[in-house]
Amino acid sequence: MKYKDYYEILGVPRSASDDDIRKAYRKLARKYHPDVSKEKNAEEKFKEIGEAYETLKDKEKRAAFDQLGRFRPGQEFRPPPGWGTQFGGSGFEDVVDLSDLFAQFGGGGRRGRARGGRGFAMPGQDYEVTAHVTLEDAARGTELVVDLSAPEPGPDGMLRRVPKKVRVRVPKGATDGQRLRVPGKGGAGAGGGQTGDLYINVALMPHPLFRVSDHDLYLDLPVTPSEAVLGADVEVPTLAGRVRLNVRPGSRAGQKLRLTGKGLPLPGGGHGDLYCVLQIVTPSALSDSEKKLYEELAKLSSFNPRGHFG
């Protein structure tokens, strides 16, 4: 039989993921679908693409194809000894077409498809948009209305841009960079093909107070020198309201104080944490009496922060 490189047909490497293979197939299927393509060899190319996808999308068939080895496209070859037995088949030595081999192997293949350029099912296009979400909305969950406009096949098979609005739910606790899939909200298929999906990429908008790390939050917490030295109870903002936090005596700049459960909601329940990073802040202006007290403290204090310099 003659060898066909299904990976080369789809334009993907042999290490391609299932998602890469599916995306490559959908892109090529839209380009060469006989109902919409003006390419001279569209029908033949479409069948070849479908044949490659039918094999590589199935884990067992793909493994069997990989076991055949590598040859030049169009080169005559025979499956390795025992190949059919290894993958649960028989009689493969007599077949003369690679697609027929995998049709026998998996019970499918390209046989039985409609001919003449009509009746081919083409999946709809997947849409992908970025949703800019505030931190507060991510914490409580929100609904967004997404405006979509992309080519879809009309009744006559011609592609047109069809605007539409889709309402999607962003679950509480969504994190920056998270990818949400909304099944069946992509482009319409042609010839009975499956509707595509909508993918939402969550992008958290910068917050004036909090920094986000997965489901944890970080807050720079300013304290005075006396609060750091003597300790204090200070008021701290959180996404759920203000709380009191105890700063222990002798606290240092850069020290992290954790408020358990005050971060973003976790998918399985519970919350991340809020980390308050201490920032010791000195006053920019002093009264005469305050300045005298600092001068007196400087004379009395034996503390040397640079003592480790030697």
VEXDREN-2710 file (C-alpha; in Angstrom, 1 decimal):
% VEXDREN-2710
k/r/px/py/pz
1/MET/0.0/0.0/0.0
2/LYS/1.1/3.6/-0.4
3/TYR/2.0/5.6/2.6
4/LYS/0.3/8.8/3.6
5/ASP/1.7/11.1/6.3
6/TYR/-1.4/12.1/8.2
7/TYR/0.6/14.5/10.4
8/GLU/1.9/16.3/7.3
9/ILE/-1.6/16.4/5.8
10/LEU/-2.9/18.3/8.8
11/GLY/0.3/20.4/9.1
12/VAL/1.1/19.4/12.7
13/PRO/4.2/17.7/14.3
14/ARG/4.0/14.2/15.6
15/SER/4.1/15.5/19.1
16/ALA/0.9/17.6/18.6
17/SER/-1.7/17.5/21.3
18/ASP/-5.3/16.4/20.7
19/ASP/-6.3/20.1/20.8
20/ASP/-3.7/21.1/18.2
21/ILE/-4.9/18.3/15.9
22/ARG/-8.5/19.4/16.3
23/LYS/-7.7/23.1/15.6
24/ALA/-5.7/22.2/12.5
25/TYR/-8.5/20.0/11.2
26/ARG/-11.1/22.7/11.7
27/LYS/-9.0/25.3/10.0
28/LEU/-8.3/23.2/7.0
29/ALA/-11.8/21.8/6.8
30/ARG/-13.2/25.4/6.6
31/LYS/-10.7/26.2/3.9
32/TYR/-11.3/23.2/1.6
33/HIS/-15.0/22.4/2.3
34/PRO/-16.5/21.8/-1.1
35/ASP/-19.6/24.0/-0.3
36/VAL/-17.5/27.1/0.2
37/SER/-14.0/26.5/-1.2
38/LYS/-13.0/27.7/-4.7
39/GLU/-9.9/25.5/-4.8
40/LYS/-9.8/23.2/-7.8
41/ASN/-8.9/20.2/-5.7
42/ALA/-11.2/21.1/-2.7
43/GLU/-13.2/17.9/-2.5
44/GLU/-10.2/15.6/-2.8
45/LYS/-8.3/17.7/-0.3
46/PHE/-11.3/17.8/2.1
47/LYS/-11.5/14.0/2.0
48/GLU/-7.8/13.6/2.6
49/ILE/-8.0/16.0/5.6
50/GLY/-11.0/14.1/7.0
51/GLU/-9.2/10.8/6.6
52/ALA/-6.2/12.1/8.5
53/TYR/-8.3/13.5/11.3
54/GLU/-10.4/10.3/11.6
55/THR/-7.2/8.5/12.4
56/LEU/-5.3/10.9/14.5
57/LYS/-8.2/12.0/16.7
58/ASP/-8.6/8.4/18.0
59/LYS/-6.0/7.5/20.5
60/GLU/-5.9/3.8/19.5
61/LYS/-5.8/4.5/15.8
62/ARG/-3.1/7.2/16.3
63/ALA/-1.0/4.7/18.2
64/ALA/-1.4/2.2/15.5
65/PHE/-0.5/4.7/12.8
66/ASP/2.6/5.7/14.7
67/GLN/3.6/2.0/14.9
68/LEU/3.7/1.8/11.1
69/GLY/6.9/3.8/11.0
70/ARG/7.9/6.6/8.8
71/PHE/8.0/6.6/5.0
72/ARG/8.0/9.1/2.2
73/PRO/4.4/10.2/1.1
74/GLY/3.4/7.9/-1.7
75/GLN/6.0/5.3/-1.0
76/GLU/4.9/1.6/-1.1
77/PHE/5.2/-0.2/2.2
78/ARG/3.8/-3.0/4.2
79/PRO/2.9/-3.0/7.9
80/PRO/5.5/-4.5/10.3
81/PRO/5.1/-8.2/11.1
82/GLY/2.4/-8.8/13.7
83/TRP/1.1/-5.2/13.5
84/GLY/-2.5/-6.3/12.8
85/THR/-2.5/-8.8/15.7
86/GLN/-1.0/-6.3/18.1
87/PHE/-3.8/-3.8/17.5
88/GLY/-6.7/-6.3/17.4
89/GLY/-7.0/-6.7/13.6
90/SER/-6.4/-9.3/10.9
91/GLY/-6.1/-9.6/7.2
92/PHE/-4.4/-6.2/6.8
93/GLU/-1.7/-7.7/4.5
94/ASP/-4.3/-7.8/1.7
95/VAL/-5.6/-4.2/1.9
96/VAL/-4.2/-1.8/-0.7
97/ASP/-5.3/1.6/0.7
98/LEU/-4.2/3.1/4.0
99/SER/-7.6/4.6/4.7
100/ASP/-9.2/1.2/4.2
101/LEU/-6.7/-0.3/6.6
102/PHE/-7.8/2.1/9.4
103/ALA/-11.5/1.7/8.4
104/GLN/-11.2/-2.0/9.0
105/PHE/-9.2/-1.3/12.2
106/GLY/-11.6/1.1/13.7
107/GLY/-14.8/0.3/12.0
108/GLY/-15.0/3.8/10.5
109/GLY/-13.0/5.6/7.9
110/ARG/-14.2/7.6/5.0
111/ARG/-16.5/5.0/3.4
112/GLY/-20.1/5.9/3.2
113/ARG/-19.6/9.6/2.9
114/ALA/-21.7/11.6/0.5
115/ARG/-20.1/12.5/-2.8
116/GLY/-20.3/15.4/-5.2
117/GLY/-19.4/18.1/-2.7
118/ARG/-22.7/18.1/-0.9
119/GLY/-23.6/16.4/2.4
120/PHE/-20.2/17.1/4.0
121/ALA/-20.5/18.1/7.6
122/MET/-18.2/21.0/8.6
123/PRO/-17.8/21.9/12.3
124/GLY/-18.4/25.5/13.3
125/GLN/-15.7/27.9/14.2
126/ASP/-14.4/28.2/17.7
127/TYR/-14.5/31.8/19.0
128/GLU/-12.0/33.1/21.6
129/VAL/-12.3/36.4/23.4
130/THR/-10.7/38.1/26.3
131/ALA/-12.9/39.2/29.2
132/HIS/-11.6/42.1/31.4
133/VAL/-12.9/41.5/34.9
134/THR/-12.6/43.5/38.1
135/LEU/-11.2/41.8/41.1
136/GLU/-14.5/42.3/43.0
137/ASP/-16.4/40.7/40.1
138/ALA/-14.0/37.8/40.1
139/ALA/-14.5/37.3/43.8
140/ARG/-18.3/37.1/43.7
141/GLY/-18.8/35.9/40.1
142/THR/-20.4/37.9/37.3
143/GLU/-22.2/37.7/34.0
144/LEU/-20.8/39.2/30.8
145/VAL/-22.4/39.9/27.4
146/VAL/-19.9/39.1/24.7
147/ASP/-20.2/40.6/21.2
148/LEU/-19.2/38.2/18.5
149/SER/-18.8/38.8/14.8
150/ALA/-17.2/36.0/12.7
151/PRO/-17.8/34.3/9.3
152/GLU/-20.5/31.7/9.3
153/PRO/-21.9/29.7/6.4
154/GLY/-25.4/30.8/5.3
155/PRO/-28.1/28.8/3.6
156/ASP/-26.4/29.1/0.3
157/GLY/-23.1/27.9/1.7
158/MET/-21.5/31.3/1.4
159/LEU/-19.6/32.7/4.4
160/ARG/-21.0/35.9/6.0
161/ARG/-20.2/37.8/9.1
162/VAL/-23.0/37.4/11.6
163/PRO/-23.0/39.6/14.7
164/LYS/-24.5/38.1/17.8
165/LYS/-24.4/38.6/21.6
166/VAL/-23.7/35.8/24.0
167/ARG/-24.3/36.0/27.8
168/VAL/-21.7/34.0/29.7
169/ARG/-21.2/33.4/33.4
170/VAL/-17.8/34.0/35.0
171/PRO/-17.7/31.8/38.1
172/LYS/-16.6/33.3/41.4
173/GLY/-12.9/32.8/42.1
174/ALA/-11.9/33.1/38.4
175/THR/-8.2/33.8/38.2
176/ASP/-6.0/35.8/35.8
177/GLY/-5.3/33.9/32.6
178/GLN/-8.0/31.3/33.3
179/ARG/-9.6/29.9/30.1
180/LEU/-13.3/29.2/30.3
181/ARG/-15.1/27.0/27.7
182/VAL/-18.7/27.7/26.8
183/PRO/-19.9/24.7/24.7
184/GLY/-22.0/25.3/21.6
185/LYS/-21.7/29.1/21.6
186/GLY/-19.3/29.4/18.7
187/GLY/-20.0/29.5/15.0
188/ALA/-22.7/27.4/13.4
189/GLY/-21.6/24.3/11.5
190/ALA/-22.4/23.6/7.9
191/GLY/-24.1/20.5/6.4
192/GLY/-25.2/19.4/9.9
193/GLY/-21.8/19.9/11.4
194/GLN/-21.4/20.5/15.2
195/THR/-21.6/24.1/16.5
196/GLY/-18.2/25.4/17.6
197/ASP/-17.4/26.5/21.2
198/LEU/-16.7/29.9/22.8
199/TYR/-13.5/30.3/24.9
200/ILE/-13.2/33.1/27.4
201/ASN/-9.8/34.2/28.5
202/VAL/-10.1/35.9/31.9
203/ALA/-7.9/39.0/32.4
204/LEU/-8.1/40.6/35.8
205/MET/-8.0/44.4/35.8
206/PRO/-5.3/46.0/38.0
207/HIS/-6.6/46.9/41.5
208/PRO/-5.5/50.0/43.4
209/LEU/-4.8/48.0/46.6
210/PHE/-4.4/44.2/46.0
211/ARG/-2.1/42.1/43.9
212/VAL/-3.2/38.7/42.8
213/SER/-1.3/35.4/42.9
214/ASP/-3.5/32.5/41.9
215/HIS/-6.2/32.7/44.6
216/ASP/-4.1/34.6/47.2
217/LEU/-4.0/38.4/47.5
218/TYR/-1.2/40.6/48.6
219/LEU/-1.6/44.1/50.2
220/ASP/1.2/46.6/51.1
221/LEU/0.3/47.6/54.7
222/PRO/1.9/50.9/55.9
223/VAL/2.7/51.2/59.6
224/THR/4.4/53.9/61.6
225/PRO/7.8/53.2/63.3
226/SER/6.2/53.3/66.7
227/GLU/3.5/50.7/65.5
228/ALA/6.3/48.4/64.3
229/VAL/8.3/48.7/67.5
230/LEU/5.6/48.7/70.1
231/GLY/2.9/46.7/68.2
232/ALA/-0.6/47.8/67.3
233/ASP/-4.1/46.7/66.2
234/VAL/-4.6/48.2/62.7
235/GLU/-7.6/48.3/60.3
236/VAL/-7.0/46.4/57.1
237/PRO/-9.3/46.4/53.9
238/THR/-10.3/43.1/52.4
239/LEU/-12.7/42.2/49.5
240/ALA/-15.3/41.3/52.1
241/GLY/-14.9/44.5/54.3
242/ARG/-12.5/45.9/56.8
243/VAL/-11.0/43.7/59.6
244/ARG/-8.6/44.3/62.5
245/LEU/-5.1/42.9/62.3
246/ASN/-2.6/42.6/65.2
247/VAL/0.9/43.9/64.4
248/ARG/3.2/42.3/67.0
249/PRO/5.9/44.4/68.8
250/GLY/9.3/44.3/66.9
251/SER/7.8/43.7/63.5
252/ARG/10.0/44.3/60.5
253/ALA/9.6/45.9/57.1
254/GLY/8.7/43.3/54.4
255/GLN/7.3/40.9/57.0
256/LYS/4.1/39.1/55.8
257/LEU/1.1/38.8/58.0
258/ARG/-1.5/36.3/56.8
259/LEU/-5.2/36.8/57.1
260/THR/-6.5/33.2/56.4
261/GLY/-9.5/32.9/54.1
262/LYS/-9.5/36.5/52.9
263/GLY/-8.4/35.8/49.4
264/LEU/-10.4/34.7/46.3
265/PRO/-12.8/31.8/46.4
266/LEU/-11.4/28.4/45.6
267/PRO/-13.1/26.1/43.0
268/GLY/-13.6/23.3/45.5
269/GLY/-14.8/25.6/48.3
270/GLY/-13.1/27.8/50.8
271/HIS/-10.9/30.8/50.0
272/GLY/-7.3/31.7/49.4
273/ASP/-5.4/34.0/51.9
274/LEU/-4.6/37.7/52.1
275/TYR/-1.0/38.5/52.9
276/CYS/-0.3/41.9/54.4
277/VAL/3.3/43.0/53.6
278/LEU/4.5/45.5/56.2
279/GLN/5.8/48.8/55.0
280/ILE/7.3/51.0/57.7
281/VAL/6.6/54.6/56.7
282/THR/8.2/57.7/58.3
283/PRO/6.3/61.1/58.4
284/SER/7.2/63.5/55.7
285/ALA/6.8/66.5/58.0
286/LEU/7.3/66.9/61.8
287/SER/6.1/69.4/64.3
288/ASP/8.8/71.0/66.6
289/SER/7.7/68.8/69.5
290/GLU/7.8/65.6/67.4
291/LYS/11.2/66.5/66.1
292/LYS/12.6/67.0/69.7
293/LEU/11.2/63.6/70.8
294/TYR/12.9/61.9/67.8
295/GLU/16.2/63.7/68.7
296/GLU/15.8/62.6/72.3
297/LEU/15.1/59.0/71.2
298/ALA/18.2/59.0/69.0
299/LYS/20.4/60.1/71.9
300/LEU/18.9/57.4/74.3
301/SER/18.8/54.5/71.8
302/SER/21.7/52.0/71.5
303/PHE/20.1/50.3/68.4
304/ASN/22.5/50.2/65.4
305/PRO/20.8/48.8/62.3
306/ARG/24.2/48.7/60.5
307/GLY/26.1/46.9/63.3
308/HIS/26.5/43.8/61.1
309/PHE/28.7/45.9/58.7
310/GLY/31.6/45.4/61.2
END
